[in-house]
Structure formats: structure tokens, C-alpha cells
């Protein structure tokens, strides 16, 4: 099992994100896309971020691997999120969440060998992974699970 806090990833603006800064908080990782049927979930992700910011860090992870639904560059993604959904939660650089170029973050999230809990595969945009304040995978949720679902919030409150 690897420690999630050792994984390196950059923000949408290209600055390193230190996942250690989120120790003692839940982290909800969501692979996001601007042109997806689930894109309105940005609104609920922002709501979750505002409601639970003392105990939760929401991290949007742009990915263009599902139907090419996140074609934009960093500036376009940032503008889309702010203008359309008022997003203030953290958005990372655009990465691959599956396949040969899978980012180490998603290798950890989707492989029991790394997270120590369970293996999964990313089915579509807006799949969610919840990590405990101790840095352990709690569970994952498919795109149809709303960010504000009790399946997720029961772990946070």
C-alpha cells in the first residue's frame, strides 16, 4: 500500500498541490468534464465544498478520456467552471485517469495494491472517490451518485 499524500499532482494553474495539506480532512476526488451530461454536478460539488469545507476538500480532476468531453486547455476549463458554476474548489491539471498514461493518483485510487481497500475502473466522467482524514480509501461512487448523496455525506458529517 502506498501513501496517497506522497502523490504529486499540479493545480490547473500548474502549481504543485501538496496532498499532505489535506491530512485530517476527507478528500473527494472527481474526474470532471465540461461537456458531459453530468456536468451540472459541478453545482452540487460546489455546494458540498461550501457546506463541509471544515472537514472536506473537493478536488476536481479534468479528464478528456470519455467522449472527448473535456477538450479545453487550462484557461478554458477554469473560465468554464467559474462562469457557469461559480466553482471555488480545487481543480487539478488535466490528466488521464485510466490506460497506459494513467496518473499515479488514479493508479492509487483504482488499485487495491496501492490503496489497500479495493480495485475499481473508471466508467465515465464524474466518478467519485472518497478518502478518509487518515488517507485511506473509503469508497467510490459512479457518476449517477449525486455529490450531495447521503452515500457520501454520511462519511463526512
PLY file of the C-alpha trace (Angstrom):
ply
format ascii 1.0
element vertex 157
property float x
property float y
property float z
element edge 156
property int vertex1
property int vertex2
end_header
0.00 0.00 0.00
1.29 3.45 -0.94
0.56 6.69 0.87
-1.79 8.99 -1.06
-0.07 12.00 0.50
3.15 11.20 -1.42
1.48 11.52 -4.85
2.41 14.57 -6.90
-0.14 16.46 -8.99
-0.36 20.06 -10.15
-3.22 22.52 -9.98
-4.96 23.74 -13.12
-2.65 26.78 -12.92
0.42 24.49 -12.97
1.35 24.88 -9.30
2.19 21.77 -7.24
-0.57 20.56 -4.92
0.68 19.09 -1.65
-1.90 16.45 -0.71
-0.34 16.39 2.79
-2.02 19.76 3.34
-5.33 17.85 3.38
-4.43 15.42 6.16
-7.17 15.25 8.81
-9.83 16.10 6.20
-11.82 13.92 3.85
-10.87 14.32 0.19
-13.39 13.77 -2.60
-11.69 13.27 -5.98
-13.95 13.61 -9.03
-12.91 13.27 -12.68
-14.70 16.20 -14.28
-15.58 17.33 -17.81
-17.21 20.47 -19.23
-19.32 18.88 -21.97
-20.90 15.91 -20.19
-24.47 15.12 -19.21
-23.21 15.01 -15.61
-21.52 18.44 -15.83
-24.33 20.09 -13.78
-22.89 18.13 -10.82
-20.37 20.98 -10.57
-23.16 22.86 -8.78
-23.57 20.14 -6.14
-19.80 19.71 -5.81
-19.54 23.42 -5.02
-22.44 23.08 -2.55
-20.64 20.17 -0.86
-17.41 22.19 -0.79
-19.15 25.15 0.88
-21.18 23.06 3.33
-18.35 20.80 4.56
-15.19 22.88 3.99
-14.09 22.36 7.62
-13.98 18.57 7.09
-13.74 18.05 3.32
-11.60 19.02 0.34
-13.29 18.63 -3.04
-10.82 18.07 -5.88
-11.98 18.23 -9.49
-9.73 16.34 -11.89
-10.29 17.29 -15.57
-10.05 14.36 -17.96
-10.71 14.10 -21.70
-10.85 10.28 -21.93
-14.62 9.82 -22.03
-16.23 11.01 -25.25
-13.66 13.83 -25.57
-15.89 15.83 -23.22
-13.08 17.95 -21.73
-11.30 19.32 -24.82
-10.31 22.69 -23.32
-6.96 23.94 -22.13
-6.36 25.04 -18.53
-7.63 28.60 -19.08
-10.79 27.42 -20.86
-11.55 24.86 -18.14
-11.01 27.41 -15.36
-13.20 30.01 -17.07
-15.95 27.45 -17.75
-16.03 26.31 -14.11
-16.07 29.84 -12.69
-18.52 31.41 -15.13
-21.04 28.56 -15.33
-20.88 27.07 -11.84
-19.04 29.52 -9.57
-16.53 26.82 -8.72
-14.17 27.72 -5.88
-12.96 24.21 -5.01
-9.61 22.89 -6.18
-9.21 21.83 -9.82
-6.10 19.91 -10.89
-4.25 19.76 -14.16
-5.92 17.72 -16.92
-4.78 14.08 -16.64
-5.52 10.54 -17.81
-7.49 8.57 -15.22
-7.11 5.22 -16.99
-4.95 3.46 -19.57
-1.24 3.45 -20.32
-0.74 7.08 -19.19
-2.88 6.81 -16.04
-1.80 9.41 -13.49
-0.36 7.96 -10.24
-3.26 9.50 -8.30
-5.73 7.35 -10.19
-3.46 4.32 -10.02
-3.73 4.70 -6.23
-7.48 5.35 -6.26
-8.31 2.40 -8.55
-5.87 -0.30 -7.40
-6.17 -2.34 -4.21
-2.40 -2.95 -4.42
-1.92 0.76 -3.74
-4.96 1.85 -1.71
-5.25 -1.34 0.36
-9.05 -1.44 0.11
-10.43 -2.23 -3.34
-9.84 -2.09 -7.06
-12.16 -0.32 -9.49
-12.27 1.02 -13.00
-13.35 4.47 -14.07
-16.56 4.09 -16.05
-17.28 7.72 -17.03
-16.87 11.38 -16.08
-17.87 12.42 -12.55
-16.95 9.15 -10.85
-16.13 9.99 -7.24
-13.53 8.64 -4.80
-13.72 9.47 -1.10
-10.57 9.33 1.02
-10.63 9.44 4.83
-8.87 12.05 7.01
-6.24 9.34 7.63
-5.55 8.99 3.89
-7.40 5.71 3.36
-9.85 4.99 0.56
-13.40 4.87 1.94
-15.25 4.04 -1.27
-16.01 5.11 -4.83
-19.28 6.18 -6.40
-20.35 6.05 -10.03
-21.38 9.15 -11.98
-25.09 8.72 -11.22
-24.43 9.23 -7.47
-25.02 12.89 -6.73
-22.23 14.65 -4.81
-24.71 15.54 -2.05
-25.97 11.95 -1.73
-26.12 10.52 1.79
-23.93 7.68 0.46
-21.12 10.27 0.51
-22.18 12.78 3.18
-22.74 10.11 5.87
-18.95 9.70 5.98
-18.24 13.43 6.26
-20.70 14.81 8.81
0 1
1 2
2 3
3 4
4 5
5 6
6 7
7 8
8 9
9 10
10 11
11 12
12 13
13 14
14 15
15 16
16 17
17 18
18 19
19 20
20 21
21 22
22 23
23 24
24 25
25 26
26 27
27 28
28 29
29 30
30 31
31 32
32 33
33 34
34 35
35 36
36 37
37 38
38 39
39 40
40 41
41 42
42 43
43 44
44 45
45 46
46 47
47 48
48 49
49 50
50 51
51 52
52 53
53 54
54 55
55 56
56 57
57 58
58 59
59 60
60 61
61 62
62 63
63 64
64 65
65 66
66 67
67 68
68 69
69 70
70 71
71 72
72 73
73 74
74 75
75 76
76 77
77 78
78 79
79 80
80 81
81 82
82 83
83 84
84 85
85 86
86 87
87 88
88 89
89 90
90 91
91 92
92 93
93 94
94 95
95 96
96 97
97 98
98 99
99 100
100 101
101 102
102 103
103 104
104 105
105 106
106 107
107 108
108 109
109 110
110 111
111 112
112 113
113 114
114 115
115 116
116 117
117 118
118 119
119 120
120 121
121 122
122 123
123 124
124 125
125 126
126 127
127 128
128 129
129 130
130 131
131 132
132 133
133 134
134 135
135 136
136 137
137 138
138 139
139 140
140 141
141 142
142 143
143 144
144 145
145 146
146 147
147 148
148 149
149 150
150 151
151 152
152 153
153 154
154 155
155 156
